[in-house]
C-alpha cells in the first residue's frame, strides 16, 4: 500500500518503486541478483518484500524484506539498496505470503525511515 508519495529527489526510482508497490500489495515473493555489502559476490536473493523506505539518516532508498533462502534462517529483515536493483532483473514468483515472518514492530514501528509503501494484511 502506497503510504507516502515519492519525494522529487527520488524520481529516478519511480518505476521501480511502483513495481515493488504492486508486488508488495499482491504479497508476492521475488527473486533478484544482489551484490553483497562487501562488493565481492552477486547472489540470488529470494525475498518476501514488506516495505520500501527512505532512511532518514543516510537518505538511502531501500527495499526491506524477509529473505526466505537464508541458511540458517533467522528472524531478521534485510535491507536492499534500490541503487543495486535493476527493475528488469526482478523476477516475480508464483508464490505468495500471508503473514509476517518477523515481529509487527519491525514493519509497522519504523521511526528511523520514511515509509513509501508497506504490506497490508487488512
N, C-alpha and C positions, 0 to 999 in steps of 0.2 A: 504494500500500500504506500503510495507516494505521500510523504509526511510534509516535506519542505520542498519548495522549488529549488532547482539547482542554481547556485549563485552565478552571476555573469562570468566571473573569473574561471569557472569550471565548464564553460560551454563546450570545450573540445571533447568532453566526456559525455555529452548529451545522448548520443545514440547508444553508447554502451550502458549508461545508467537506465535508459528507457527499456533496453533489452533485459537488463538484470531485474528491473522492477516487475516486468511481466513474468519472468521466471520465478521470482520470489512470490508474487501473487498466486501463481499456479502451484507453488510448493514443489517444484521440480528439482531433481538433482542435476548437477552439471559436472562436466569434466573439462579441464583445460591444462595446458602445459604452463609451468610456472618456474621461473628462475629462483633458486634458493637465495636466502638473505646474504649468504657468503659469495653469491655470484659464480659458484663453481659448477653447478649442475642444474639442468632443467628436468623436472619430473612431472608426471601426470598427476594432477590432483582431482579427486572426486569429492564434491562438497555439497552439503545441504546449505544453500545460501539463505541467510536470515536478514541481513542489513546491508545497505550502502550508506557510508558515513563519511563525514569530513572531520578529521582530527583537529580539535580546536587549538592545540598547541603547535602542531607541525604544519597544518594546512593540507596534509595528505588526504587524498580521497581513496577510500578502501571498500572492498567487499569483505564482509565479515560472515563467516560460516563455520559449520562443523565439518571437519574432514573425515569422511567415512572410511578412507583407506589407510589410516594411520595404524602402524603396528609398533607397539601395542596401542590400542585405543585409549583415549583419555577423555576427560570432560572439559576440555579447553577449546574455546573458539580460536580460530586462526584469522588473521588479517592479511588480505591480499591487495597490494597496491594496484590501483587501476592502471598506473603507468606501465605495469608489467603484463597487463592483459591485452590481448588482441581480440576484438569482437568476433572475428572470423574463426578464431581457434576455440571458442566456447561451444562445447557440444552439449545440447540439452538432451538429457537421458529420458527414457521412457519409464522413469521411476519417480515416485512422489514420497514426500514425508508428511506425517500428520501430527507431529509433536516435536517439541524442542528436545534436544539431547543434552541440554545444559540447563542450569537454573534460569528461571524467568528474569532474574535481576541482570543477567549478562546481556539480555536482549532489550529489556524494557526500562532499565535503570541505567541510563547512559549519559551522565552529566559531562563527560570529557569530549563528547563528539556531537556534531550536528547531524541528526539522522535525516537522510534524504528519502530512503524508503526502508520499510520494515515488514517482516512477515506478520500476518494477522490470522488468528485462529477463530475469530468470531463469526 
